[in-house]
Amino acid sequence: MKILTILKMFFYSIIASAIAIPVILGMVLKFSGRETTPPNVTDAPWMIQTTSRIYYGKAFSLVNGVPELNGFWTLDGKNYDYHGGIIAFPPQLYGKFGQNVILVQRTTSTH
């Protein structure tokens, strides 16, 4: 009789775990800061498009003819991830600025 009670508790524990684990993981992903939409224009007023990727940036500068973003987001898989450093786009790696590396100043539209 005691074995039957232990088996029941074990069975219920497995069912509860099968329900709780995905719910908990979903909540962690939801509140972990991972975004599935691009950053808003206020946070990232600059965008650089290369032949392979789009980068959203907080600040843009041109250093010795090389475009740079300071504080930028990238789309990694299905999520936009923020990177706190500087990314430079030298022509040896990305191509010519204005041709293969396109800069866009994002603005909000008012209607």
C-alpha distance (Angstrom), angle and dihedral (degrees) to the residues before:
residue distance angle dihedral
M1 . . .
K2 3.81 . .
I3 3.84 90.8 .
L4 3.80 90.3 54.3
T5 3.82 90.5 53.1
I6 3.81 91.2 49.0
L7 3.82 91.5 49.2
K8 3.83 90.4 49.6
M9 3.80 91.5 51.1
F10 3.81 90.4 47.1
F11 3.81 91.0 50.3
Y12 3.83 92.5 48.6
S13 3.81 90.3 47.4
I14 3.80 90.8 55.1
I15 3.80 91.7 49.7
A16 3.82 92.4 47.3
S17 3.82 90.5 48.8
A18 3.80 91.8 49.0
I19 3.80 89.0 55.5
A20 3.82 99.6 37.9
I21 3.82 100.3 46.3
P22 3.84 97.3 60.7
V23 3.82 91.2 42.8
I24 3.81 92.0 51.1
L25 3.82 92.8 45.0
G26 3.80 90.5 49.8
M27 3.79 91.2 51.8
V28 3.81 91.6 48.5
L29 3.82 91.5 51.3
K30 3.80 91.7 46.0
F31 3.80 94.2 53.0
S32 3.81 99.5 33.1
G33 3.81 92.7 91.0
R34 3.79 97.1 -105.7
E35 3.78 110.2 142.3
T36 3.78 127.2 -155.9
T37 3.81 93.8 -166.3
P38 3.81 128.1 64.1
P39 3.81 116.3 -95.0
N40 3.79 115.1 -90.7
V41 3.80 121.9 -99.3
T42 3.80 93.1 -106.4
D43 3.81 92.4 58.3
A44 3.80 95.9 37.5
P45 3.82 112.9 26.2
W46 3.82 92.3 164.9
M47 3.78 131.3 66.4
I48 3.79 128.4 -175.0
Q49 3.77 119.7 -167.0
T50 3.79 120.1 -162.1
T51 3.78 127.9 -179.5
S52 3.80 89.9 -89.3
R53 3.81 109.4 26.7
I54 3.80 148.8 16.0
Y55 3.80 119.8 -126.1
Y56 3.82 123.2 -163.7
G57 3.81 114.4 -155.5
K58 3.78 141.5 -166.7
A59 3.81 95.1 -150.2
F60 3.80 133.6 16.7
S61 3.79 128.0 -156.6
L62 3.78 137.3 167.8
V63 3.81 111.1 -137.0
N64 3.82 115.3 -173.5
G65 3.80 89.1 -25.0
V66 3.82 93.3 -51.1
P67 3.82 116.8 116.7
E68 3.81 116.8 -130.4
L69 3.78 136.0 -174.2
N70 3.78 120.1 -153.5
G71 3.80 111.8 -155.2
F72 3.80 107.7 7.1
W73 3.78 144.5 176.9
T74 3.80 127.5 -137.1
L75 3.78 130.9 -170.9
D76 3.79 106.5 -117.4
G77 3.76 110.9 -179.3
K78 3.80 104.4 -45.5
N79 3.81 96.8 -25.4
Y80 3.78 135.1 78.1
D81 3.80 110.5 -130.7
Y82 3.79 124.5 -161.6
H83 3.83 120.0 -134.1
G84 3.80 116.4 -165.0
G85 3.79 97.9 -156.4
I86 3.78 136.4 75.4
I87 3.78 124.3 -83.5
A88 3.79 119.1 -162.2
F89 3.80 124.8 -160.5
P90 3.83 105.4 -148.7
P91 3.80 114.2 -174.5
Q92 3.81 91.6 -123.6
L93 3.81 89.4 65.8
Y94 3.80 105.5 26.3
G95 3.77 106.7 22.3
K96 3.77 132.1 -116.3
F97 3.82 119.3 -20.0
G98 3.81 108.9 -114.1
Q99 3.79 92.1 22.5
N100 3.83 110.1 49.6
V101 3.81 95.1 6.9
I102 3.80 110.4 53.9
L103 3.81 121.9 -169.0
V104 3.80 120.4 -152.9
Q105 3.78 125.6 -176.0
R106 3.78 104.7 -147.1
T107 3.79 118.1 -142.7
T108 3.75 134.9 -178.0
S109 3.76 117.7 -112.3
T110 3.76 120.3 -132.5
H111 3.77 120.1 -155.1
